[in-house]
Amino acid sequence: MNPRPVPRIALCPAEAADALGMSVTSFEKYVKPHVRVIRRGSMRLYPVRELERWAEQNADPIGPARGRAA
């Protein structure tokens, strides 16, 4: 019998970047300054809810695509 997977509530920087579909460099430049972080010693963890909040706030509004004629 396989144990049930434990849902992740926080991710390391590489996992957070992967979750957003970007490189760690882009994560550090565009996301990291705008989300809360859990710090314990040298460990840094980014709450999944913070990443979801950032993505929601940075998504283009629904409507015609930018730069295209309607």
C-alpha positions as CSV (number, residue, x, y, z in Angstrom):
1,M,0.0,0.0,0.0
2,N,1.4,3.4,-1.0
3,P,1.2,6.2,1.5
4,R,-0.8,9.2,0.4
5,P,1.4,12.1,-0.8
6,V,1.6,15.1,1.5
7,P,0.5,18.3,-0.2
8,R,3.2,20.9,-0.4
9,I,2.4,24.3,1.2
10,A,5.8,25.9,0.6
11,L,8.5,25.4,-2.1
12,C,12.2,26.0,-2.4
13,P,13.3,28.6,-4.9
14,A,13.9,26.1,-7.8
15,E,10.5,24.4,-7.1
16,A,8.8,27.8,-7.0
17,A,10.3,28.8,-10.3
18,D,9.3,25.5,-11.8
19,A,5.7,25.9,-10.5
20,L,5.5,29.2,-12.3
21,G,7.1,27.9,-15.4
22,M,10.2,30.1,-15.3
23,S,13.9,30.0,-14.7
24,V,15.3,30.5,-11.2
25,T,16.9,33.7,-12.5
26,S,13.6,35.1,-13.7
27,F,12.0,34.0,-10.4
28,E,14.6,35.9,-8.4
29,K,14.2,39.0,-10.6
30,Y,10.5,39.2,-11.1
31,V,8.8,37.3,-8.3
32,K,11.0,37.0,-5.2
33,P,10.9,40.7,-4.4
34,H,7.1,40.6,-4.3
35,V,6.2,37.5,-2.3
36,R,6.6,36.7,1.4
37,V,9.2,34.1,2.3
38,I,9.7,31.7,5.2
39,R,13.3,32.0,6.4
40,R,14.9,29.5,8.7
41,G,18.7,29.8,8.8
42,S,19.9,29.6,5.2
43,M,16.7,27.9,4.1
44,R,14.2,29.9,2.0
45,L,10.7,28.6,1.4
46,Y,7.9,30.3,-0.7
47,P,4.3,29.6,0.3
48,V,2.3,28.2,-2.6
49,R,-0.5,30.6,-1.7
50,E,1.9,33.6,-2.2
51,L,2.9,32.2,-5.6
52,E,-0.7,31.9,-6.6
53,R,-1.4,35.4,-5.3
54,W,1.5,36.8,-7.4
55,A,0.4,34.9,-10.5
56,E,-3.2,36.2,-10.1
57,Q,-2.1,39.8,-9.6
58,N,0.2,39.7,-12.6
59,A,-2.1,38.0,-15.1
60,D,-3.4,40.1,-17.9
61,P,-7.1,40.9,-17.5
62,I,-9.6,38.9,-19.6
63,G,-10.4,40.6,-22.9
64,P,-8.9,41.1,-26.4
65,A,-5.2,40.2,-26.7
66,R,-3.0,43.2,-26.5
67,G,-1.7,44.7,-29.7
68,R,-4.4,42.9,-31.8
69,A,-7.3,44.4,-33.6
70,A,-10.6,43.3,-32.3
